[in-house]
Amino acid sequence: MNIVIGLMPALFWGILPIWMQGKTGGNWTEQLLGTSVGGVISAIVLQLIFHYDYSLTDFLLYFVSGICWSIGQGGQYWGYGALGVNNAVPFSTALQIIGNSLIGGWVFGEWVGWHDSVLGVIALLIILAGVMISNGVIHVSRKDLGAYAMLVVTCVGYWGYSGFPHYTVAKGLNGFLPQTLGMMAGALTIYVIGRKRIPGQDPWGLRNITSGFIFAVAAGTYLMSLSLNGLVNGFVLTQLNVVVATLLGVIVLKEANLKQLVPKAIGLAILIGGAVMMVHI
Protein backbone atom coordinates (compact mmCIF):
# COMPACT_ATOMS: atom_id res chain seq x y z
CA MET A 1 0.00 0.00 0.00
CA ASN A 2 2.91 2.38 0.73
CA ILE A 3 4.17 1.94 -2.84
CA VAL A 4 0.68 2.56 -4.25
CA ILE A 5 0.42 5.83 -2.33
CA GLY A 6 3.94 6.69 -3.50
CA LEU A 7 2.92 6.22 -7.14
CA MET A 8 -0.21 8.42 -6.93
CA PRO A 9 1.75 11.69 -7.21
CA ALA A 10 3.57 10.30 -10.27
CA LEU A 11 0.27 9.70 -12.06
CA PHE A 12 -1.27 13.09 -11.33
CA TRP A 13 1.93 15.14 -11.74
CA GLY A 14 2.36 13.38 -15.08
CA ILE A 15 -1.13 14.36 -16.21
CA LEU A 16 -0.78 17.97 -14.96
CA PRO A 17 1.47 19.46 -17.70
CA ILE A 18 -0.59 17.80 -20.44
CA TRP A 19 -3.78 19.25 -18.95
CA MET A 20 -2.27 22.75 -18.79
CA GLN A 21 -0.67 22.75 -22.22
CA GLY A 22 -3.63 21.08 -23.91
CA LYS A 23 -6.65 22.44 -22.02
CA THR A 24 -6.21 25.40 -19.67
CA GLY A 25 -3.55 27.40 -21.53
CA GLY A 26 -2.14 30.71 -20.31
CA ASN A 27 1.46 31.69 -19.70
CA TRP A 28 3.61 30.16 -17.01
CA THR A 29 2.88 32.83 -14.36
CA GLU A 30 -0.87 32.35 -14.80
CA GLN A 31 -0.45 28.58 -14.66
CA LEU A 32 1.63 28.85 -11.49
CA LEU A 33 -0.83 31.14 -9.71
CA GLY A 34 -3.88 29.16 -10.81
CA THR A 35 -2.31 25.90 -9.67
CA SER A 36 -1.48 27.30 -6.23
CA VAL A 37 -4.97 28.78 -5.77
CA GLY A 38 -6.56 25.44 -6.66
CA GLY A 39 -4.22 23.79 -4.17
CA VAL A 40 -5.23 26.19 -1.39
CA ILE A 41 -8.93 25.64 -2.07
CA SER A 42 -8.42 21.87 -1.85
CA ALA A 43 -6.37 22.21 1.34
CA ILE A 44 -9.01 24.41 3.00
CA VAL A 45 -11.70 21.83 2.25
CA LEU A 46 -9.57 19.06 3.77
CA GLN A 47 -8.78 21.24 6.80
CA LEU A 48 -12.48 21.94 7.43
CA ILE A 49 -13.30 18.23 7.20
CA PHE A 50 -10.42 16.69 9.17
CA HIS A 51 -9.25 19.58 11.44
CA TYR A 52 -5.52 18.91 11.05
CA ASP A 53 -3.30 20.19 13.85
CA TYR A 54 0.24 21.60 13.69
CA SER A 55 2.52 23.87 15.70
CA LEU A 56 3.72 27.33 14.66
CA THR A 57 7.15 25.88 13.88
CA ASP A 58 5.63 23.23 11.65
CA PHE A 59 3.44 25.86 9.97
CA LEU A 60 6.50 27.94 9.10
CA LEU A 61 8.48 24.95 7.83
CA TYR A 62 5.65 23.85 5.56
CA PHE A 63 5.08 27.46 4.46
CA VAL A 64 8.75 27.81 3.43
CA SER A 65 8.49 24.43 1.69
CA GLY A 66 5.61 25.85 -0.35
CA ILE A 67 7.58 28.97 -1.29
CA CYS A 68 10.41 26.74 -2.47
CA TRP A 69 7.90 24.82 -4.59
CA SER A 70 6.84 28.02 -6.36
CA ILE A 71 10.45 28.57 -7.45
CA GLY A 72 10.93 25.04 -8.75
CA GLN A 73 7.49 24.75 -10.31
CA GLY A 74 7.70 28.20 -11.86
CA GLY A 75 10.91 27.20 -13.60
CA GLN A 76 9.37 23.98 -14.85
CA TYR A 77 6.19 25.67 -16.10
CA TRP A 78 8.36 28.17 -17.96
CA GLY A 79 10.33 25.24 -19.37
CA TYR A 80 7.18 23.66 -20.81
CA GLY A 81 6.83 26.60 -23.17
CA ALA A 82 10.56 27.02 -23.88
CA LEU A 83 11.49 23.36 -24.40
CA GLY A 84 8.25 21.37 -24.61
CA VAL A 85 6.88 18.99 -21.99
CA ASN A 86 8.77 15.92 -23.18
CA ASN A 87 12.11 17.78 -22.96
CA ALA A 88 11.61 19.89 -19.82
CA VAL A 89 10.12 17.16 -17.62
CA PRO A 90 12.86 14.50 -18.04
CA PHE A 91 15.68 17.03 -17.55
CA SER A 92 14.04 18.55 -14.48
CA THR A 93 13.37 15.04 -13.19
CA ALA A 94 17.07 14.14 -13.34
CA LEU A 95 18.02 17.25 -11.35
CA GLN A 96 15.35 16.61 -8.75
CA ILE A 97 16.21 12.95 -8.29
CA ILE A 98 19.93 13.65 -7.93
CA GLY A 99 19.48 16.51 -5.45
CA ASN A 100 16.76 14.99 -3.29
CA SER A 101 18.33 11.53 -3.25
CA LEU A 102 21.70 12.85 -2.09
CA ILE A 103 20.04 15.06 0.53
CA GLY A 104 17.82 12.25 1.81
CA GLY A 105 20.53 9.60 1.62
CA TRP A 106 23.45 11.51 3.12
CA VAL A 107 22.03 14.52 4.99
CA PHE A 108 18.98 12.75 6.47
CA GLY A 109 20.81 9.42 6.86
CA GLU A 110 18.43 7.25 4.81
CA TRP A 111 21.41 5.45 3.25
CA VAL A 112 23.09 3.35 5.92
CA GLY A 113 26.77 2.54 5.38
CA TRP A 114 28.96 2.59 2.29
CA HIS A 115 27.01 -0.22 0.63
CA ASP A 116 23.81 1.85 0.42
CA SER A 117 25.77 4.90 -0.74
CA VAL A 118 27.48 2.98 -3.56
CA LEU A 119 24.19 1.45 -4.71
CA GLY A 120 22.49 4.83 -4.45
CA VAL A 121 25.09 6.58 -6.61
CA ILE A 122 24.95 3.75 -9.18
CA ALA A 123 21.14 4.03 -9.29
CA LEU A 124 21.43 7.80 -9.76
CA LEU A 125 23.83 7.32 -12.67
CA ILE A 126 21.44 4.83 -14.27
CA ILE A 127 18.54 7.27 -13.85
CA LEU A 128 20.62 10.11 -15.31
CA ALA A 129 21.62 7.95 -18.29
CA GLY A 130 17.96 7.10 -18.90
CA VAL A 131 16.96 10.75 -18.85
CA MET A 132 19.78 11.74 -21.20
CA ILE A 133 18.84 9.02 -23.70
CA SER A 134 15.15 9.93 -23.47
CA ASN A 135 15.73 13.66 -23.63
CA GLY A 136 18.57 13.82 -26.13
CA VAL A 137 20.46 16.20 -23.83
CA ILE A 138 23.71 15.19 -25.48
CA HIS A 139 22.48 16.77 -28.72
CA VAL A 140 20.93 19.88 -27.18
CA SER A 141 21.12 22.94 -29.44
CA ARG A 142 22.96 26.08 -28.39
CA LYS A 143 19.77 28.15 -28.42
CA ASP A 144 18.28 25.93 -25.71
CA LEU A 145 21.23 26.19 -23.29
CA GLY A 146 19.71 29.18 -21.49
CA ALA A 147 16.44 27.32 -20.95
CA TYR A 148 18.23 24.29 -19.50
CA ALA A 149 20.32 26.61 -17.29
CA MET A 150 17.09 28.14 -15.94
CA LEU A 151 15.83 24.68 -15.02
CA VAL A 152 19.09 23.96 -13.18
CA VAL A 153 18.84 27.15 -11.10
CA THR A 154 15.14 26.91 -10.24
CA CYS A 155 15.34 23.17 -9.47
CA VAL A 156 16.95 24.10 -6.13
CA GLY A 157 13.44 25.13 -5.09
CA TYR A 158 12.25 21.54 -5.47
CA TRP A 159 14.98 20.37 -3.08
CA GLY A 160 13.68 22.75 -0.41
CA TYR A 161 10.09 21.71 -1.15
CA SER A 162 10.90 18.09 -0.31
CA GLY A 163 13.49 18.76 2.38
CA PHE A 164 11.79 21.14 4.82
CA PRO A 165 8.91 18.77 5.75
CA HIS A 166 11.56 16.35 7.07
CA TYR A 167 12.08 18.66 10.08
CA THR A 168 8.41 18.85 11.05
CA VAL A 169 6.61 16.93 13.77
CA ALA A 170 3.23 17.00 12.01
CA LYS A 171 3.48 14.71 9.00
CA GLY A 172 1.41 13.88 5.95
CA LEU A 173 -1.68 15.92 5.18
CA ASN A 174 -1.35 17.80 8.49
CA GLY A 175 0.96 20.24 6.72
CA PHE A 176 -0.94 20.55 3.45
CA LEU A 177 -2.72 23.85 4.21
CA PRO A 178 0.35 25.83 5.36
CA GLN A 179 2.34 24.36 2.48
CA THR A 180 -0.22 25.44 -0.12
CA LEU A 181 -0.42 28.89 1.48
CA GLY A 182 3.35 29.17 0.97
CA MET A 183 2.89 28.03 -2.62
CA MET A 184 0.30 30.73 -3.25
CA ALA A 185 2.43 33.41 -1.57
CA GLY A 186 5.40 32.53 -3.75
CA ALA A 187 3.29 32.20 -6.90
CA LEU A 188 1.57 35.55 -6.26
CA THR A 189 4.94 37.26 -5.79
CA ILE A 190 6.27 35.76 -9.03
CA TYR A 191 3.06 36.72 -10.85
CA VAL A 192 3.20 40.37 -9.70
CA ILE A 193 6.90 40.67 -10.60
CA GLY A 194 6.46 38.89 -13.94
CA ARG A 195 3.19 40.49 -15.02
CA LYS A 196 3.72 43.82 -13.22
CA ARG A 197 0.13 43.91 -12.05
CA ILE A 198 -2.14 42.50 -9.37
CA PRO A 199 -4.21 39.53 -10.61
CA GLY A 200 -7.85 40.44 -11.08
CA GLN A 201 -10.31 38.70 -13.34
CA ASP A 202 -7.58 36.85 -15.18
CA PRO A 203 -9.39 34.20 -17.31
CA TRP A 204 -6.26 32.11 -17.85
CA GLY A 205 -5.39 32.15 -14.16
CA LEU A 206 -8.97 31.19 -13.26
CA ARG A 207 -8.95 28.32 -15.74
CA ASN A 208 -5.75 27.01 -14.21
CA ILE A 209 -7.41 26.65 -10.82
CA THR A 210 -8.55 23.30 -12.23
CA SER A 211 -4.85 22.46 -12.61
CA GLY A 212 -4.57 23.13 -8.88
CA PHE A 213 -7.12 20.44 -8.12
CA ILE A 214 -5.06 17.90 -10.07
CA PHE A 215 -1.94 19.16 -8.33
CA ALA A 216 -3.61 18.91 -4.92
CA VAL A 217 -4.12 15.16 -5.31
CA ALA A 218 -0.45 14.75 -6.24
CA ALA A 219 0.91 17.04 -3.52
CA GLY A 220 -1.33 15.64 -0.80
CA THR A 221 -0.42 12.03 -1.52
CA TYR A 222 3.25 13.08 -1.79
CA LEU A 223 3.18 14.39 1.78
CA MET A 224 1.71 11.06 2.85
CA SER A 225 4.38 9.18 0.89
CA LEU A 226 7.21 11.17 2.49
CA SER A 227 6.14 9.97 5.94
CA LEU A 228 5.54 6.39 4.76
CA ASN A 229 8.45 5.85 2.36
CA GLY A 230 11.09 8.42 3.38
CA LEU A 231 12.49 11.24 1.25
CA VAL A 232 14.59 9.15 -1.14
CA ASN A 233 12.06 6.42 -1.95
CA GLY A 234 9.04 8.70 -1.75
CA PHE A 235 10.57 11.25 -4.06
CA VAL A 236 11.97 8.78 -6.59
CA LEU A 237 8.55 7.13 -6.90
CA THR A 238 6.92 10.48 -7.67
CA GLN A 239 9.43 11.19 -10.40
CA LEU A 240 8.06 8.33 -12.45
CA ASN A 241 5.66 11.09 -13.55
CA VAL A 242 8.25 11.61 -16.28
CA VAL A 243 6.97 8.43 -17.93
CA VAL A 244 3.37 9.66 -17.93
CA ALA A 245 4.23 13.23 -18.98
CA THR A 246 6.69 12.27 -21.71
CA LEU A 247 4.48 9.67 -23.34
CA LEU A 248 1.38 11.86 -23.15
CA GLY A 249 3.42 14.76 -24.52
CA VAL A 250 4.20 12.65 -27.56
CA ILE A 251 0.73 11.12 -27.97
CA VAL A 252 -1.55 14.01 -26.98
CA LEU A 253 0.50 17.14 -27.69
CA LYS A 254 2.31 15.65 -30.73
CA GLU A 255 5.67 16.94 -29.48
CA ALA A 256 7.62 14.11 -31.16
CA ASN A 257 7.15 11.63 -34.00
CA LEU A 258 7.26 7.83 -33.90
CA LYS A 259 10.97 7.77 -34.76
CA GLN A 260 11.77 10.00 -31.78
CA LEU A 261 9.56 7.89 -29.54
CA VAL A 262 11.90 4.88 -29.73
CA PRO A 263 14.89 6.45 -27.89
CA LYS A 264 12.48 8.08 -25.45
CA ALA A 265 10.95 4.71 -24.61
CA ILE A 266 14.41 3.14 -24.17
CA GLY A 267 15.53 6.00 -21.95
CA LEU A 268 12.38 5.82 -19.83
CA ALA A 269 12.84 2.05 -19.39
CA ILE A 270 16.38 2.66 -18.11
CA LEU A 271 15.09 5.42 -15.81
CA ILE A 272 12.47 3.10 -14.35
CA GLY A 273 15.13 0.46 -13.75
CA GLY A 274 17.24 2.95 -11.82
CA ALA A 275 14.21 4.08 -9.82
CA VAL A 276 13.34 0.48 -8.90
CA MET A 277 16.94 -0.08 -7.80
CA MET A 278 16.81 3.09 -5.68
CA VAL A 279 13.58 2.07 -3.95
CA HIS A 280 15.04 -1.29 -2.95
CA ILE A 281 18.14 0.13 -1.24
C-alpha positions as CSV (number, residue, x, y, z in Angstrom):
1,M,0.0,0.0,0.0
2,N,2.9,2.4,0.7
3,I,4.2,1.9,-2.8
4,V,0.7,2.6,-4.3
5,I,0.4,5.8,-2.3
6,G,3.9,6.7,-3.5
7,L,2.9,6.2,-7.1
8,M,-0.2,8.4,-6.9
9,P,1.8,11.7,-7.2
10,A,3.6,10.3,-10.3
11,L,0.3,9.7,-12.1
12,F,-1.3,13.1,-11.3
13,W,1.9,15.1,-11.7
14,G,2.4,13.4,-15.1
15,I,-1.1,14.4,-16.2
16,L,-0.8,18.0,-15.0
17,P,1.5,19.5,-17.7
18,I,-0.6,17.8,-20.4
19,W,-3.8,19.3,-18.9
20,M,-2.3,22.7,-18.8
21,Q,-0.7,22.7,-22.2
22,G,-3.6,21.1,-23.9
23,K,-6.7,22.4,-22.0
24,T,-6.2,25.4,-19.7
25,G,-3.5,27.4,-21.5
26,G,-2.1,30.7,-20.3
27,N,1.5,31.7,-19.7
28,W,3.6,30.2,-17.0
29,T,2.9,32.8,-14.4
30,E,-0.9,32.4,-14.8
31,Q,-0.4,28.6,-14.7
32,L,1.6,28.8,-11.5
33,L,-0.8,31.1,-9.7
34,G,-3.9,29.2,-10.8
35,T,-2.3,25.9,-9.7
36,S,-1.5,27.3,-6.2
37,V,-5.0,28.8,-5.8
38,G,-6.6,25.4,-6.7
39,G,-4.2,23.8,-4.2
40,V,-5.2,26.2,-1.4
41,I,-8.9,25.6,-2.1
42,S,-8.4,21.9,-1.8
43,A,-6.4,22.2,1.3
44,I,-9.0,24.4,3.0
45,V,-11.7,21.8,2.2
46,L,-9.6,19.1,3.8
47,Q,-8.8,21.2,6.8
48,L,-12.5,21.9,7.4
49,I,-13.3,18.2,7.2
50,F,-10.4,16.7,9.2
51,H,-9.3,19.6,11.4
52,Y,-5.5,18.9,11.0
53,D,-3.3,20.2,13.8
54,Y,0.2,21.6,13.7
55,S,2.5,23.9,15.7
56,L,3.7,27.3,14.7
57,T,7.1,25.9,13.9
58,D,5.6,23.2,11.6
59,F,3.4,25.9,10.0
60,L,6.5,27.9,9.1
61,L,8.5,25.0,7.8
62,Y,5.6,23.9,5.6
63,F,5.1,27.5,4.5
64,V,8.7,27.8,3.4
65,S,8.5,24.4,1.7
66,G,5.6,25.9,-0.4
67,I,7.6,29.0,-1.3
68,C,10.4,26.7,-2.5
69,W,7.9,24.8,-4.6
70,S,6.8,28.0,-6.4
71,I,10.5,28.6,-7.4
72,G,10.9,25.0,-8.8
73,Q,7.5,24.7,-10.3
74,G,7.7,28.2,-11.9
75,G,10.9,27.2,-13.6
76,Q,9.4,24.0,-14.8
77,Y,6.2,25.7,-16.1
78,W,8.4,28.2,-18.0
79,G,10.3,25.2,-19.4
80,Y,7.2,23.7,-20.8
81,G,6.8,26.6,-23.2
82,A,10.6,27.0,-23.9
83,L,11.5,23.4,-24.4
84,G,8.2,21.4,-24.6
85,V,6.9,19.0,-22.0
86,N,8.8,15.9,-23.2
87,N,12.1,17.8,-23.0
88,A,11.6,19.9,-19.8
89,V,10.1,17.2,-17.6
90,P,12.9,14.5,-18.0
91,F,15.7,17.0,-17.6
92,S,14.0,18.5,-14.5
93,T,13.4,15.0,-13.2
94,A,17.1,14.1,-13.3
95,L,18.0,17.2,-11.4
96,Q,15.3,16.6,-8.7
97,I,16.2,12.9,-8.3
98,I,19.9,13.6,-7.9
99,G,19.5,16.5,-5.5
100,N,16.8,15.0,-3.3
101,S,18.3,11.5,-3.3
102,L,21.7,12.8,-2.1
103,I,20.0,15.1,0.5
104,G,17.8,12.3,1.8
105,G,20.5,9.6,1.6
106,W,23.4,11.5,3.1
107,V,22.0,14.5,5.0
108,F,19.0,12.7,6.5
109,G,20.8,9.4,6.9
110,E,18.4,7.3,4.8
111,W,21.4,5.5,3.2
112,V,23.1,3.4,5.9
113,G,26.8,2.5,5.4
114,W,29.0,2.6,2.3
115,H,27.0,-0.2,0.6
116,D,23.8,1.8,0.4
117,S,25.8,4.9,-0.7
118,V,27.5,3.0,-3.6
119,L,24.2,1.5,-4.7
120,G,22.5,4.8,-4.4
121,V,25.1,6.6,-6.6
122,I,24.9,3.7,-9.2
123,A,21.1,4.0,-9.3
124,L,21.4,7.8,-9.8
125,L,23.8,7.3,-12.7
126,I,21.4,4.8,-14.3
127,I,18.5,7.3,-13.8
128,L,20.6,10.1,-15.3
129,A,21.6,7.9,-18.3
130,G,18.0,7.1,-18.9
131,V,17.0,10.8,-18.8
132,M,19.8,11.7,-21.2
133,I,18.8,9.0,-23.7
134,S,15.2,9.9,-23.5
135,N,15.7,13.7,-23.6
136,G,18.6,13.8,-26.1
137,V,20.5,16.2,-23.8
138,I,23.7,15.2,-25.5
139,H,22.5,16.8,-28.7
140,V,20.9,19.9,-27.2
141,S,21.1,22.9,-29.4
142,R,23.0,26.1,-28.4
143,K,19.8,28.1,-28.4
144,D,18.3,25.9,-25.7
145,L,21.2,26.2,-23.3
146,G,19.7,29.2,-21.5
147,A,16.4,27.3,-21.0
148,Y,18.2,24.3,-19.5
149,A,20.3,26.6,-17.3
150,M,17.1,28.1,-15.9
151,L,15.8,24.7,-15.0
152,V,19.1,24.0,-13.2
153,V,18.8,27.2,-11.1
154,T,15.1,26.9,-10.2
155,C,15.3,23.2,-9.5
156,V,16.9,24.1,-6.1
157,G,13.4,25.1,-5.1
158,Y,12.2,21.5,-5.5
159,W,15.0,20.4,-3.1
160,G,13.7,22.7,-0.4
161,Y,10.1,21.7,-1.1
162,S,10.9,18.1,-0.3
163,G,13.5,18.8,2.4
164,F,11.8,21.1,4.8
165,P,8.9,18.8,5.8
166,H,11.6,16.4,7.1
167,Y,12.1,18.7,10.1
168,T,8.4,18.8,11.0
169,V,6.6,16.9,13.8
170,A,3.2,17.0,12.0
171,K,3.5,14.7,9.0
172,G,1.4,13.9,5.9
173,L,-1.7,15.9,5.2
174,N,-1.3,17.8,8.5
175,G,1.0,20.2,6.7
176,F,-0.9,20.5,3.5
177,L,-2.7,23.9,4.2
178,P,0.3,25.8,5.4
179,Q,2.3,24.4,2.5
180,T,-0.2,25.4,-0.1
181,L,-0.4,28.9,1.5
182,G,3.3,29.2,1.0
183,M,2.9,28.0,-2.6
184,M,0.3,30.7,-3.2
185,A,2.4,33.4,-1.6
186,G,5.4,32.5,-3.7
187,A,3.3,32.2,-6.9
188,L,1.6,35.5,-6.3
189,T,4.9,37.3,-5.8
190,I,6.3,35.8,-9.0
191,Y,3.1,36.7,-10.8
192,V,3.2,40.4,-9.7
193,I,6.9,40.7,-10.6
194,G,6.5,38.9,-13.9
195,R,3.2,40.5,-15.0
196,K,3.7,43.8,-13.2
197,R,0.1,43.9,-12.0
198,I,-2.1,42.5,-9.4
199,P,-4.2,39.5,-10.6
200,G,-7.9,40.4,-11.1
201,Q,-10.3,38.7,-13.3
202,D,-7.6,36.9,-15.2
203,P,-9.4,34.2,-17.3
204,W,-6.3,32.1,-17.9
205,G,-5.4,32.2,-14.2
206,L,-9.0,31.2,-13.3
207,R,-9.0,28.3,-15.7
208,N,-5.7,27.0,-14.2
209,I,-7.4,26.7,-10.8
210,T,-8.5,23.3,-12.2
211,S,-4.8,22.5,-12.6
212,G,-4.6,23.1,-8.9
213,F,-7.1,20.4,-8.1
214,I,-5.1,17.9,-10.1
215,F,-1.9,19.2,-8.3
216,A,-3.6,18.9,-4.9
217,V,-4.1,15.2,-5.3
218,A,-0.5,14.7,-6.2
219,A,0.9,17.0,-3.5
220,G,-1.3,15.6,-0.8
221,T,-0.4,12.0,-1.5
222,Y,3.2,13.1,-1.8
223,L,3.2,14.4,1.8
224,M,1.7,11.1,2.8
225,S,4.4,9.2,0.9
226,L,7.2,11.2,2.5
227,S,6.1,10.0,5.9
228,L,5.5,6.4,4.8
229,N,8.4,5.8,2.4
230,G,11.1,8.4,3.4
231,L,12.5,11.2,1.2
232,V,14.6,9.1,-1.1
233,N,12.1,6.4,-1.9
234,G,9.0,8.7,-1.7
235,F,10.6,11.3,-4.1
236,V,12.0,8.8,-6.6
237,L,8.6,7.1,-6.9
238,T,6.9,10.5,-7.7
239,Q,9.4,11.2,-10.4
240,L,8.1,8.3,-12.5
241,N,5.7,11.1,-13.6
242,V,8.2,11.6,-16.3
243,V,7.0,8.4,-17.9
244,V,3.4,9.7,-17.9
245,A,4.2,13.2,-19.0
246,T,6.7,12.3,-21.7
247,L,4.5,9.7,-23.3
248,L,1.4,11.9,-23.1
249,G,3.4,14.8,-24.5
250,V,4.2,12.6,-27.6
251,I,0.7,11.1,-28.0
252,V,-1.6,14.0,-27.0
253,L,0.5,17.1,-27.7
254,K,2.3,15.6,-30.7
255,E,5.7,16.9,-29.5
256,A,7.6,14.1,-31.2
257,N,7.2,11.6,-34.0
258,L,7.3,7.8,-33.9
259,K,11.0,7.8,-34.8
260,Q,11.8,10.0,-31.8
261,L,9.6,7.9,-29.5
262,V,11.9,4.9,-29.7
263,P,14.9,6.5,-27.9
264,K,12.5,8.1,-25.5
265,A,11.0,4.7,-24.6
266,I,14.4,3.1,-24.2
267,G,15.5,6.0,-22.0
268,L,12.4,5.8,-19.8
269,A,12.8,2.1,-19.4
270,I,16.4,2.7,-18.1
271,L,15.1,5.4,-15.8
272,I,12.5,3.1,-14.4
273,G,15.1,0.5,-13.8
274,G,17.2,2.9,-11.8
275,A,14.2,4.1,-9.8
276,V,13.3,0.5,-8.9
277,M,16.9,-0.1,-7.8
278,M,16.8,3.1,-5.7
279,V,13.6,2.1,-3.9
280,H,15.0,-1.3,-3.0
281,I,18.1,0.1,-1.2
